[in-house]
Amino acid sequence: MIVLGLSFGYSSVSFDRLFPILMGDGSFKENFILYDVRMPRVLVLCLAGMALAMAGSLLQSLTRNDLADPGIIGINAGAGVGITIFYLFASDSMGNFAYMLPLVGFISALLTALCIYLFAYERHQGIQPFRLVLVGVGFATALSGLMILLISSAERSNVDFIAKWLAGNVWGADWPFVLALAPWLVVCIPVVLYKANALNILALSEPTAIGLGISLKRERYYLLIIAVALAAAAVSVTGSIGFVGLMAPHIAKALVGPRHQRFVPLALFIGATLLVFADMLGRTLIETASIPVGIVVSIIGAPYFLYLLKKRS
């Protein structure tokens, strides 16, 4: 998928030219297309796909809900509100705009996730899976309305940016955004893999997890923060993209089973593959226009979500 993503687009680069260009034997046009346009975009998509897949894996395990996804339960919308407010009112005064976006999205998404968690939590029963989805959808709808309210009073140039963000149009496709996104994964992925055994226990029933010596609240809060950080960092650069965090863990579990030591690493690569594939389709299906990757992913993911919903009902 990476090779295809580097090759296909408005100005294509043939397969037999990729290796010579990488070895320094490319023309100015070929170097510009590969190093300044395609490569940073593909790397951003890979990193974002990995982050969304791991965030979805964590949310599904923490809530024991196969329908949990950062986009579906409102975390992406929470990050979007924070990014919208930051872009409208503070972006001009920030020199390191690319590096501030993931942090702003994380703070906003974390506040949203905590609100969703509190509304979905019941004292004697813990988190109720379908209640979490309903509360998350409600928060996503409310926050989307707030975003529209903010857009209605903004200048046209700002509205264009926010509209592209909402559609999942990968706008942060330059090298600074690769550098802004990579540290979040470098820190969070090893921590999640280290916590794989704890996640296996958390996926069981609450009495069983408590009997095995797990501190439910501490582990859930800790891992929830990591899931929110990964999702917020990804959507702050790529825009609002859903369903990757829903599909990637399920495909990985179907291939290697439910143990986190096995399916989480595979889900990372599946998430990256899905996002690069969706972006390649969006750039090549229509010759005169580019379809935002968020729309392509939604077209693929919405039927899968309905299938899961029907399966669990």
C-alpha positions in Angstrom: 0.0 0.0 0.0 2.9 2.4 0.7 4.4 1.7 -2.7 1.0 2.2 -4.4 0.4 5.4 -2.3 3.8 6.8 -3.4 3.1 5.9 -7.1 -0.5 6.8 -7.8 -2.0 10.3 -7.9 -2.6 13.3 -10.1 1.1 13.1 -11.2 2.0 9.4 -11.2 5.5 8.0 -10.5 6.1 4.7 -12.2 7.1 1.7 -10.0 10.4 1.2 -11.9 11.4 4.8 -11.0 10.8 4.7 -7.3 14.0 2.9 -6.4 16.2 5.1 -8.6 14.6 8.3 -7.1 15.2 7.0 -3.6 18.8 6.4 -4.5 19.2 10.0 -5.7 18.8 9.4 -9.4 15.5 11.4 -9.9 14.7 14.6 -11.8 13.7 17.7 -10.0 10.0 17.0 -10.7 10.3 13.4 -9.5 12.1 14.4 -6.3 9.5 17.1 -5.6 6.5 14.7 -6.1 8.0 11.9 -4.0 9.8 13.8 -1.2 7.7 16.9 -0.8 4.2 15.7 -1.8 3.7 11.9 -1.6 6.1 10.7 1.1 5.0 13.0 4.0 1.3 12.4 3.1 1.8 8.6 3.2 3.7 8.7 6.4 1.0 10.9 8.1 -1.6 8.4 6.9 0.3 5.5 8.2 0.9 7.1 11.6 -2.7 8.3 11.9 -4.0 4.8 10.9 -1.9 3.2 13.5 -3.0 5.7 16.2 -6.7 5.3 15.4 -6.4 1.5 15.3 -4.8 1.3 18.7 -7.2 3.8 20.1 -10.1 1.7 18.9 -8.5 -1.5 20.3 -8.2 0.2 23.7 -11.7 1.5 23.8 -13.2 -1.8 22.7 -11.3 -3.6 25.4 -11.8 -1.1 28.2 -15.6 -0.9 27.6 -16.0 -4.5 26.5 -18.0 -3.1 23.6 -17.3 -4.2 20.0 -18.9 -1.0 18.7 -16.6 1.4 20.5 -14.6 3.7 18.2 -13.1 7.2 18.7 -15.3 8.6 15.9 -18.5 6.9 16.9 -18.5 7.7 20.7 -17.6 11.4 20.3 -13.9 11.6 21.0 -13.1 12.9 17.5 -15.9 15.5 17.8 -14.4 16.6 21.1 -11.0 17.1 19.6 -12.6 18.9 16.6 -14.2 21.5 18.9 -11.0 22.3 20.6 -9.1 22.5 17.3 -11.8 24.7 15.8 -11.7 27.1 18.7 -7.9 27.1 18.6 -7.8 27.7 14.9 -10.3 30.5 15.0 -9.0 32.5 17.9 -5.4 31.5 18.7 -3.6 30.0 15.6 -2.2 33.4 14.4 -0.3 33.9 17.7 1.2 30.5 17.7 4.5 29.9 15.9 4.6 26.1 16.3 1.0 25.6 14.9 1.6 22.0 13.7 3.0 20.9 17.1 0.3 22.6 19.1 -2.6 21.0 17.3 -2.2 17.5 18.8 -1.9 18.9 22.3 -5.0 21.1 21.9 -6.9 18.2 20.4 -5.8 15.9 23.3 -7.0 18.3 26.0 -10.4 18.9 24.3 -10.9 15.2 23.6 -9.9 14.2 27.1 -12.5 16.5 28.6 -15.1 15.0 26.3 -14.1 11.4 27.1 -14.3 12.1 30.8 -17.8 13.5 30.4 -18.9 10.5 28.3 -17.4 8.1 30.9 -19.2 9.8 33.7 -22.6 9.8 31.9 -22.2 6.2 30.8 -21.0 4.9 34.2 -23.4 3.3 36.7 -22.2 2.9 40.3 -23.1 -0.8 40.8 -22.8 -2.0 37.3 -19.9 -0.1 35.8 -19.8 0.9 32.1 -22.8 -0.2 30.2 -21.7 -1.0 26.5 -24.8 0.3 24.6 -25.2 3.1 27.1 -21.7 4.2 26.3 -22.4 4.2 22.5 -25.7 6.2 23.0 -24.0 8.8 25.3 -21.1 9.1 22.8 -23.4 9.6 19.9 -25.3 12.2 21.8 -22.1 14.1 22.7 -20.9 13.8 19.1 -24.1 15.3 17.8 -24.0 18.1 20.4 -20.4 18.9 19.7 -21.0 18.9 15.9 -23.8 21.4 16.5 -21.4 23.6 18.5 -18.8 23.4 15.7 -21.4 24.5 13.2 -22.3 27.4 15.5 -18.6 28.4 15.6 -18.3 28.1 11.8 -21.3 30.4 11.2 -19.5 33.3 12.7 -16.1 32.7 11.1 -14.5 34.2 8.1 -14.7 32.3 4.8 -11.0 31.2 4.7 -11.4 29.7 8.2 -14.7 28.0 7.2 -12.9 26.3 4.3 -10.3 24.8 6.6 -12.9 23.6 9.2 -15.1 22.1 6.4 -12.1 20.2 5.0 -11.2 19.0 8.6 -14.8 17.7 9.1 -14.7 15.8 5.8 -11.4 14.1 6.8 -9.4 15.8 4.1 -5.8 15.2 5.0 -4.6 18.8 5.3 -1.5 18.2 7.5 0.5 16.4 4.8 3.9 18.1 5.3 7.0 17.0 7.1 6.3 19.2 10.3 3.1 17.3 10.8 4.9 13.9 10.5 7.3 15.1 13.2 4.3 16.4 15.3 2.5 13.1 15.2 5.3 10.6 15.5 6.3 11.3 19.2 2.8 10.5 20.4 3.0 7.0 18.9 6.6 6.5 19.9 5.6 7.1 23.6 2.1 5.4 23.6 2.6 2.2 21.6 5.3 0.7 23.8 3.2 1.5 26.9 0.1 -0.2 25.4 2.1 -3.3 24.4 3.6 -3.5 27.9 0.0 -3.4 29.3 -1.2 -6.2 27.1 -1.7 -8.6 30.0 -3.7 -6.1 31.9 -5.9 -5.5 28.8 -6.5 -9.2 28.5 -7.8 -9.2 32.1 -9.8 -6.0 31.7 -11.6 -7.6 28.7 -13.1 -10.1 31.1 -16.0 -9.4 33.5 -15.4 -7.0 36.3 -15.6 -9.6 39.1 -13.1 -11.7 37.3 -10.7 -8.8 36.8 -11.0 -7.7 40.4 -10.3 -11.3 41.5 -7.2 -11.4 39.5 -5.8 -8.4 41.3 -6.4 -5.6 38.7 -7.2 -2.1 39.9 -10.0 -1.4 37.5 -10.4 2.3 37.9 -6.7 3.1 37.8 -6.0 0.9 34.7 -9.1 2.2 32.9 -8.3 5.9 33.5 -4.7 5.3 32.6 -5.4 3.5 29.3 -8.3 5.7 28.5 -6.0 8.7 28.5 -3.7 6.9 26.1 -6.5 6.0 23.8 -7.7 9.7 23.8 -4.2 10.9 23.2 -3.7 8.7 20.1 -7.1 9.5 18.6 -6.8 13.2 19.2 -3.2 13.3 17.8 -4.4 11.5 14.6 -7.5 13.5 13.8 -5.8 16.8 14.6 -3.6 16.2 11.5 -5.8 14.2 9.2 -9.2 15.7 10.1 -12.3 13.8 11.3 -11.8 10.2 10.3 -14.0 7.5 11.7 -14.4 3.7 11.5 -10.7 2.9 11.2 -10.6 2.3 15.0 -13.7 0.1 14.6 -12.6 -2.1 11.7 -8.9 -2.6 12.3 -9.2 -4.4 15.7 -12.0 -6.7 14.4 -10.1 -7.7 11.3 -7.0 -8.4 13.5 -8.9 -10.5 16.0 -10.4 -12.5 13.2 -6.9 -13.3 11.9 -5.0 -14.0 15.1 -7.5 -14.2 18.0 -8.4 -11.9 20.9 -5.1 -11.9 22.9 -3.8 -8.3 22.9 -0.2 -9.4 22.5 -1.2 -10.7 19.1 -4.0 -8.6 17.6 -2.9 -5.1 18.7 0.4 -5.1 16.7 -1.4 -6.5 13.7 -4.2 -3.9 14.1 -1.6 -1.2 13.8 -0.6 -2.3 10.3 -4.2 -2.9 9.3 -5.1 0.6 10.4 -2.3 2.1 8.4 -3.1 0.0 5.4 -6.8 1.0 5.5 -6.0 4.7 5.6 -3.4 4.6 2.9 -5.8 2.5 0.7 -8.7 4.9 1.3 -6.5 7.9 0.4 -5.3 6.2 -2.8 -8.8 5.5 -3.8 -9.9 9.0 -3.1 -7.1 10.4 -5.2 -7.6 8.1 -8.2 -11.3 7.3 -8.6 -12.1 10.7 -10.0 -9.5 12.1 -12.4 -10.5 15.8 -12.0 -11.0 15.8 -8.2 -9.9 14.3 -4.9 -12.4 12.6 -2.5 -11.5 13.3 1.1 -10.1 10.1 2.8 -12.6 10.5 5.7 -15.5 10.1 3.2 -14.0 7.0 1.5 -13.4 5.4 5.0 -17.0 6.2 6.0 -18.3 4.6 2.8 -16.3 1.4 3.6 -16.9 1.5 7.4 -20.6 2.4 7.7 -21.9 -0.9 6.3 -19.5 -2.7 8.6 -20.8 -0.8 11.6 -24.4 -1.7 10.7 -23.3 -5.3 10.4 -21.8 -5.3 13.9 -24.8 -3.5 15.3 -27.1 -6.1 13.8 -24.9 -8.9 15.0 -25.0 -7.7 18.6 -28.7 -7.0 18.7 
